[in-house]
Amino acid sequence: MHFHFSPACSEDFSRLLELRLLTMRESLERIGRFDPQRAFERFQNSFRPQHTRLILIGNQFAGCVALGPDKDDWLLEHFYIAPEFQGIRLGSFVLAQLITEAEQAKKIIKLSVLQKSDAARFYEKHGFHKTGEDEWDIYYARLPTISRES
């Protein structure tokens, strides 16, 4: 799968919010939490363009992912693949690239997924381990296979 990243900027907010609503609606409806206004506010409060990358296939926008510092670890958030690019393993290829970056930097990747979301199986398949949960989210982490001390 040939894809590349392009840096996001604050002007990408609307298009990425639209993608978030499109890709998360079903999961949010499943737990009775779909609310476009709340989704807007949550995205507005957590959108860090300096840590967000657009995912491109050729020059076609295929999704986005945010991976940035969170204390001593990295936080993976806002990982959305446009529906027309789902089912072709693009998410797996993107995640593999991010895992490689974390391995090289000897960083733990942390993330959360909604309760009852299909994303949980996706991350477990890629070596993430459940670290906790609450009413709405399940929390995961992936430790680097290379020791932080080496």
Summary of the structure (lengths in Angstrom):
residues: 150
radius of gyration: 15.0
end to end distance: 32.2
largest distance: 46.0
contacts: 414
relative contact order: 0.15
helix: 41%
strand: 31%
